[in-house]
Amino acid sequence: MADFDAVWLNAKLATMTDNGSPYGAIEQGALAVKDGLIAYAGPQADLPPFDSLVTPLYDVQGQWLLPGLIDCHTHLLYAGNRANEFELRLQGASYQQIAAAGGGIASTVRATRDASEEALFKLGKDRLNALLREGVTTVEIKSGYGLDLASEQKLLEVAALLEQHHPASIIKTFLGAHALPPEFKDNADGYIEAVCQMLPTLQQLGLVDAVDIFCEGIGFSVAQSRKVFAAATALGLPVKAHAEQLSNLGGSALVAEFGGLSADHVEYLDEAGVAAMAKAGTVAVLLPGAYYFLRETQLPPLALLRQYQVPMAVASDLNPGTSPFCSLQLMLNMACTLFRLTPEEALLGVTRHAATALGLKDRGQLQAGMRADFGCYAITQPAELCYQFGVAPLKQLVIAGSLCRLS
């Protein structure tokens, strides 16, 4: 007799594995958990015998179980908002005019630096709860709105507190090289040196899981990015980059050169960059929210990414300036409607491929040995999660084998 902590019966499973079926689907399936891991996920007819009198059973009556969703790119911790800038842009103000008046990322940095840890924790918890209600079980949180050691440390410490006091799993990414702070105006090289000096302190505190950089004409150059990546690699930290969002500087190829986890945005990525990513196993993270909000017209090179079999993840890019959307389900729809991903590609992008983009090998699929992170959805087919937005199809959420409250 198998020893299970709980069993889900009469389920349809979208395992998101390569089992030969779309979505890795198993139409008449069952799932069992033990010690926070999936002990069985497969046809109900093959479920090992177990003692049903002492094992909690959940009859899901033909509903779908999917892996816990993963939002692999967010700037979830920040204070204030930029709704006023949104209004000004609609009235004709340019980004440069707004920035010259003290707006843009500088306004978010000021508000975030001034915010207490308690205030940031509450804001972060509210945003995490919104994602949780959609079935998101793992969230990457970037720093980057502090831009000095004390403020960056504050953001990463709040992310660590959220990890301790929220059911979602949190991945902490240091994005000190997000923008140039006022203290280093016209001295980008000097700030990059400061960022490299922050890294050992933050890593010794256990606050950094990965290192990111904004490699772009309005951000930092490839040479400056290389310095940050070298410092991160010397500390054994994986790297990633905001790259090829507005131009083709070669940031994605740089990530690949360092064996990095992901290149994110990638609208202007060329074939050489795609080939480098394919060789390195670097994931392309697509961020349709920013594409939509900024009314961009340059699509990511989807045909090339498919041709070279580069895994494509999808994420919210939640931030106050360019993607103020706290919904991964909305991103699923945008990925399909704006980028023309298939629903299966989009769902792979928030499960298996999103896990790869974070360097996580223990989640993103319904498979024995994986973390027991999964959601039960009242849908007739997985594509519904991409097709419709604004409803609440999630009926049950399990993280590390434990049921989560959704209210």
C-alpha positions in Angstrom: 0.0 0.0 0.0 1.3 3.4 -1.0 1.5 6.0 1.8 0.1 9.4 0.5 -0.7 12.6 2.4 -3.6 13.4 0.1 -5.0 12.3 -3.3 -6.9 14.1 -6.0 -9.2 11.9 -8.1 -11.3 12.2 -11.2 -9.0 15.0 -12.5 -7.8 16.1 -15.9 -4.1 16.8 -15.7 -2.2 19.4 -17.8 1.2 18.1 -16.7 3.1 20.4 -19.1 5.5 17.5 -19.6 6.7 16.1 -23.0 4.4 13.0 -22.9 3.3 13.4 -26.5 -0.1 15.0 -25.8 -0.8 18.8 -26.0 -0.2 20.4 -22.6 1.0 16.9 -21.5 -2.6 16.2 -20.9 -4.0 13.1 -19.1 -7.8 13.1 -19.4 -8.6 10.6 -16.7 -6.0 11.3 -14.1 -5.1 11.4 -10.5 -2.5 13.1 -8.4 -1.0 12.2 -5.0 1.3 14.1 -2.7 3.7 13.1 0.0 6.0 15.3 2.2 5.3 18.3 0.0 6.2 16.6 -3.2 4.1 15.0 -6.0 4.2 11.3 -5.4 2.1 10.3 -8.4 0.7 12.1 -11.4 -0.8 10.0 -14.1 -3.8 7.9 -15.2 -6.1 7.2 -12.4 -6.2 3.5 -13.5 -2.5 3.2 -12.6 -2.7 4.9 -9.2 -1.0 2.7 -6.7 -3.2 1.1 -4.0 -3.5 3.2 -0.8 -5.6 3.3 2.3 -8.6 5.6 1.3 -10.0 5.4 4.9 -7.1 7.4 6.3 -5.9 9.4 3.3 -7.7 12.8 2.5 -9.4 12.5 -0.9 -10.4 15.3 -3.2 -12.8 14.5 -6.0 -12.4 17.3 -8.5 -15.1 16.0 -10.8 -13.3 16.4 -14.1 -11.8 19.8 -13.4 -8.2 20.5 -14.6 -5.1 20.4 -12.4 -2.2 22.5 -13.7 1.3 23.2 -12.2 1.5 26.2 -10.0 2.0 29.3 -12.2 5.3 31.1 -12.1 5.8 34.8 -12.6 9.5 34.9 -13.5 9.9 38.7 -13.9 8.4 41.3 -11.6 9.4 44.5 -9.9 6.8 43.9 -7.3 8.3 45.9 -4.5 7.9 49.7 -5.0 6.1 52.6 -3.4 3.9 55.2 -5.0 2.5 55.0 -8.5 2.9 56.9 -11.8 -0.8 57.3 -12.8 -0.1 61.1 -13.2 2.6 60.3 -15.8 0.1 58.0 -17.6 -2.3 60.9 -17.8 0.4 63.3 -18.9 1.5 61.0 -21.7 -2.0 60.7 -23.0 -2.1 64.5 -23.1 1.0 64.6 -25.3 3.9 64.9 -22.9 7.0 63.0 -23.9 9.0 60.7 -21.7 11.9 63.2 -21.7 9.6 66.0 -20.6 8.3 63.9 -17.8 11.7 62.8 -16.7 13.0 66.5 -16.8 10.2 67.4 -14.4 11.4 64.8 -11.9 9.1 61.9 -13.1 10.0 58.6 -14.5 11.9 56.0 -12.5 13.4 58.8 -10.4 10.0 59.4 -8.8 9.6 55.8 -7.9 13.1 55.7 -6.4 12.2 58.7 -4.2 9.0 57.1 -3.0 10.6 53.7 -2.4 13.6 55.1 -0.6 11.2 57.1 1.7 8.9 54.1 2.3 9.3 52.0 5.5 9.9 48.3 5.4 6.4 47.8 6.9 4.8 49.9 4.2 6.7 48.0 1.5 5.8 44.7 3.1 2.1 45.5 3.0 2.2 46.7 -0.6 4.1 43.6 -1.6 1.7 41.2 0.3 -1.3 42.8 -1.4 0.2 42.3 -4.8 1.3 38.7 -4.0 -2.2 37.9 -2.9 -3.6 39.1 -6.2 -1.2 36.8 -8.0 -2.0 33.9 -5.6 -5.7 34.1 -6.5 -4.8 33.4 -10.1 -2.8 30.3 -9.1 0.7 31.8 -9.0 2.8 29.9 -6.6 6.4 31.2 -7.4 7.3 34.9 -7.9 10.5 36.5 -8.8 11.0 39.9 -7.1 13.6 42.3 -8.3 15.2 45.2 -6.4 16.1 48.2 -8.4 14.1 51.0 -7.0 16.6 51.8 -4.3 19.8 52.4 -6.3 22.0 52.7 -3.2 23.2 50.0 -0.8 20.8 50.7 2.1 17.7 51.0 -0.1 18.5 48.0 -2.3 19.2 46.0 0.9 15.8 47.2 2.3 14.0 45.9 -0.8 15.7 42.5 -0.7 15.1 42.2 3.0 11.4 42.8 2.5 11.3 40.2 -0.3 12.9 37.8 2.2 10.3 38.6 4.8 7.6 38.0 2.2 9.1 34.6 1.5 8.9 33.8 5.2 5.3 35.1 5.8 3.5 34.4 2.5 2.7 31.0 1.0 4.2 31.9 -2.4 7.8 31.0 -3.1 9.9 34.1 -3.7 13.1 34.4 -5.8 15.1 37.5 -5.0 17.0 39.2 -7.9 19.4 42.1 -7.4 18.8 44.7 -10.0 21.0 47.5 -8.7 22.0 48.4 -12.3 18.4 49.3 -13.2 19.0 53.0 -13.8 21.4 55.8 -12.9 20.6 57.3 -9.4 20.8 61.1 -8.9 24.0 60.7 -6.8 25.8 59.4 -9.9 24.4 61.8 -12.5 26.6 61.6 -15.7 28.8 59.0 -14.0 27.5 55.6 -15.1 30.9 53.9 -14.8 31.2 55.1 -11.2 27.8 53.7 -10.4 28.6 50.3 -12.0 31.6 50.2 -9.7 29.3 50.9 -6.8 26.9 48.1 -7.9 29.8 45.7 -8.0 30.7 46.7 -4.5 27.2 46.2 -3.2 27.0 42.6 -4.4 29.3 40.8 -1.9 27.5 42.5 1.0 24.1 41.5 -0.2 25.2 38.0 -1.1 26.8 37.4 2.3 23.4 38.4 3.9 21.7 35.7 1.8 19.6 38.2 -0.1 20.5 37.5 -3.7 19.4 34.5 -5.8 20.3 36.1 -9.2 21.7 39.3 -10.7 20.0 41.4 -13.4 20.9 44.5 -15.3 19.1 46.8 -17.7 21.4 46.6 -20.8 20.0 49.3 -23.1 20.8 52.7 -24.6 18.9 54.4 -21.8 20.3 52.0 -19.3 23.8 50.5 -19.2 26.2 49.5 -22.0 27.4 45.9 -22.8 30.8 46.7 -21.4 29.2 48.0 -18.1 26.9 45.0 -18.0 29.9 42.7 -18.5 31.5 44.1 -15.3 28.4 43.4 -13.3 28.1 39.9 -14.7 31.8 39.2 -13.9 31.3 40.3 -10.3 28.2 38.2 -10.0 29.8 35.1 -11.6 32.8 35.4 -9.2 30.3 35.1 -6.4 28.6 32.1 -7.9 25.4 34.0 -8.7 23.5 33.4 -12.0 22.8 36.3 -14.3 20.0 37.6 -16.5 19.3 40.9 -18.3 16.7 43.3 -19.6 17.9 43.2 -23.1 17.0 44.2 -26.7 13.8 46.0 -25.5 14.4 49.2 -27.4 17.4 48.4 -29.6 19.8 45.6 -30.4 22.9 46.2 -28.3 23.8 42.5 -27.8 22.8 42.1 -24.2 21.2 38.8 -24.9 24.3 37.4 -26.4 26.2 38.6 -23.4 23.8 36.8 -21.1 24.4 33.6 -23.2 28.2 34.1 -23.0 27.9 34.0 -19.2 25.6 30.9 -19.4 22.9 33.2 -18.0 19.3 32.2 -17.1 17.3 34.5 -19.3 17.2 37.5 -21.6 14.0 39.5 -21.0 11.9 41.7 -23.4 14.0 40.8 -26.5 11.8 42.6 -29.0 14.9 43.7 -31.0 16.8 40.4 -30.7 18.5 39.3 -33.9 19.4 35.8 -35.2 22.9 35.8 -33.9 21.5 36.6 -30.4 18.9 33.8 -30.7 21.5 31.3 -31.8 23.7 32.3 -28.8 20.8 31.8 -26.4 19.9 28.5 -28.0 23.5 27.2 -27.5 23.7 28.4 -23.9 20.2 27.2 -22.9 19.2 30.8 -22.0 15.4 31.4 -21.8 13.7 34.3 -23.7 11.3 35.9 -21.3 8.4 37.7 -23.1 6.8 40.7 -21.4 3.6 41.6 -23.3 2.4 43.9 -20.6 5.2 46.4 -21.3 4.8 46.0 -25.1 1.1 46.8 -24.7 1.4 49.7 -22.2 4.1 51.4 -24.2 2.3 50.8 -27.5 5.3 49.2 -29.0 5.3 47.9 -32.6 8.4 45.8 -32.7 7.4 42.1 -32.0 9.9 39.7 -30.5 11.4 37.4 -33.2 9.0 34.5 -32.5 9.7 32.6 -35.6 13.5 32.6 -34.9 12.9 31.6 -31.3 10.8 28.7 -32.4 13.3 27.7 -35.2 16.2 27.6 -32.7 14.0 26.0 -30.0 14.7 28.7 -27.4 12.3 28.2 -24.5 9.9 31.1 -24.2 8.7 32.2 -20.8 5.9 34.8 -20.2 5.8 37.1 -17.2 4.0 40.2 -15.9 6.9 42.6 -15.6 4.8 44.2 -12.8 6.2 47.7 -12.3 4.7 51.2 -11.9 6.1 52.7 -15.0 5.7 50.4 -18.0 3.6 47.4 -16.9 1.4 48.2 -14.0 -0.4 44.9 -14.2 -0.7 42.5 -11.3 -2.1 39.6 -13.3 -0.4 36.7 -14.9 -3.6 35.5 -16.5 -3.9 38.8 -18.3 -0.4 38.2 -19.6 -1.4 34.8 -20.9 -4.1 36.5 -23.0 -1.7 39.3 -24.2 0.9 36.7 -25.1 -1.6 35.0 -27.4 -3.3 38.1 -28.8 -0.3 40.4 -29.2 2.5 38.0 -29.8 0.5 35.2 -31.4 1.8 32.5 -29.0 -0.4 29.4 -29.0 -2.2 28.8 -25.7 0.1 25.8 -25.1 3.2 27.9 -25.7 1.8 30.6 -23.3 1.0 28.1 -20.6 4.5 26.5 -20.9 5.8 30.1 -20.6 4.3 30.4 -17.1 5.1 26.9 -15.9 7.9 24.8 -17.2 9.8 27.5 -19.1 9.3 30.1 -16.4 10.9 27.6 -13.9 13.9 27.3 -16.2 14.2 31.0 -16.4 14.6 31.1 -12.7 17.0 28.2 -12.6 14.4 26.0 -10.8 14.3 22.3 -11.6 11.8 21.2 -9.0 8.6 22.8 -10.3 6.6 23.8 -13.4 5.4 20.3 -14.2 3.0 17.8 -12.7 5.4 14.9 -12.3 6.5 12.6 -9.5 9.4 14.2 -7.5 8.4 17.8 -8.3 7.2 20.2 -5.6 3.5 19.7 -5.0 2.6 23.2 -6.4 -0.6 23.0 -8.4 -4.0 24.6 -9.0 -7.4 23.2 -9.6 -9.4 25.1 -12.3 -13.1 25.0 -13.2 -12.3 25.0 -17.0 -13.2 22.8 -19.9 -9.8 23.0 -21.5 -6.4 24.6 -20.6 -6.7 27.2 -23.4 -9.5 28.9 -21.3 -6.8 30.4 -19.1 -5.5 32.3 -22.1 -8.8 32.9 -23.7 -10.8 34.7 -20.9 -9.7 37.2 -18.4 -11.5 38.7 -15.4 -13.2 35.6 -14.1 -11.9 33.4 -11.2 -11.6 29.8 -12.4 -9.2 28.8 -9.7 -11.0 26.6 -7.1 -8.2 25.2 -5.1 -4.5 26.0 -4.8 -1.8 23.7 -3.3 1.7 24.9 -2.4 4.3 22.4 -1.3 1.5 19.9 -0.6 -0.6 22.3 1.6 -3.9 23.8 0.7 -3.8 27.7 0.5 -6.6 30.0 1.5 -7.6 32.1 -1.5 -9.8 34.7 0.2 
